[in-house]
Amino acid sequence: MKTYNPDAEESVVGSIMLSHDAARHCQEIGMSSKHFGNSNLGKIFDVVMDNFAEGRTTDPLMAADELDRRAYLMTSQTRPCSSVGGHHPQPRKHRALCRDSHE
């Protein structure tokens, strides 16, 4: 059984959105979406890192737009969260997604 830490995964995604240094560090250590237990967070990671590789920053709205464009992410269990742009799951719902993706 593979173990993972949902809080750590959320922290990594949040950090790379806020800091090019964090994104650079993830790139240097070879981190990729396959290292995420939650595939939704892995997809967000890919979007942010792709933008980083192209020299662009990513905020939550840009990430949501790109995820929509790529036609991935989110299930009917997610609902808008007005505090982060309307496209991200509420923490409780997000934790349920983390659990559901491993059952």
C-alpha positions in Angstrom: 0.0 0.0 0.0 1.3 3.4 -1.0 1.2 6.0 1.7 0.9 9.7 1.1 0.3 12.9 3.0 -2.5 15.1 1.6 -1.4 18.1 3.6 2.1 17.9 2.2 0.8 17.6 -1.3 -1.4 20.6 -0.9 1.5 22.5 0.6 3.7 21.7 -2.4 1.1 22.8 -4.9 0.5 26.0 -2.9 4.2 26.7 -2.6 4.9 26.3 -6.3 2.1 28.8 -7.1 3.6 31.3 -4.7 7.3 30.9 -5.3 9.5 30.3 -8.4 12.1 29.1 -5.9 9.8 26.3 -4.7 9.0 25.3 -8.3 12.7 25.4 -9.2 13.5 23.1 -6.2 10.7 20.6 -7.3 12.2 20.7 -10.8 15.7 20.1 -9.5 14.8 17.1 -7.4 12.8 15.6 -10.2 9.4 15.8 -8.6 6.4 15.0 -10.9 2.7 14.4 -10.8 3.4 10.7 -10.4 4.6 11.5 -6.8 1.2 12.7 -5.8 -1.3 10.3 -4.1 -4.1 12.6 -5.2 -4.3 12.6 -9.0 -6.2 16.0 -9.0 -3.3 17.6 -7.1 -0.9 16.0 -9.5 -2.7 17.5 -12.4 -2.6 21.0 -10.8 1.1 20.4 -10.2 1.6 19.7 -13.9 -0.1 22.9 -14.9 1.9 25.0 -12.6 5.2 23.4 -13.5 4.4 23.7 -17.2 3.8 27.4 -16.8 7.0 27.7 -14.7 9.0 26.0 -17.5 7.6 28.6 -19.9 8.6 31.4 -17.5 5.0 32.2 -16.4 3.5 32.3 -12.9 0.2 30.6 -12.1 -2.5 31.8 -9.7 -5.5 29.6 -8.8 -7.7 31.2 -11.5 -5.1 30.6 -14.2 -4.7 27.0 -13.0 -8.4 26.4 -13.1 -8.7 27.8 -16.6 -5.9 25.7 -17.8 -7.3 22.6 -16.2 -10.6 23.3 -17.9 -8.9 23.8 -21.2 -7.1 20.5 -20.7 -10.4 19.0 -19.7 -9.3 17.5 -16.5 -9.9 17.6 -12.8 -12.7 17.9 -10.4 -15.6 15.6 -9.9 -19.2 16.3 -8.9 -18.0 16.1 -5.3 -16.2 19.4 -5.6 -17.8 22.7 -5.2 -16.7 26.3 -5.7 -14.7 28.0 -3.0 -15.1 31.7 -3.3 -12.0 32.4 -1.3 -9.7 31.0 -4.0 -11.4 31.9 -7.2 -14.4 29.6 -7.5 -12.7 26.5 -8.9 -11.1 24.7 -6.0 -12.6 22.2 -3.6 -13.5 23.1 -0.1 -11.0 21.5 2.3 -13.4 18.9 3.7 -14.5 17.9 0.2 -10.9 17.9 -0.9 -9.9 15.5 1.8 -12.8 13.3 0.7 -11.4 13.3 -2.8 -8.0 12.3 -1.4 -9.5 9.4 0.4 -11.7 8.4 -2.6 -8.8 8.3 -5.0 -7.1 5.6 -3.0 -10.0 3.3 -2.1 
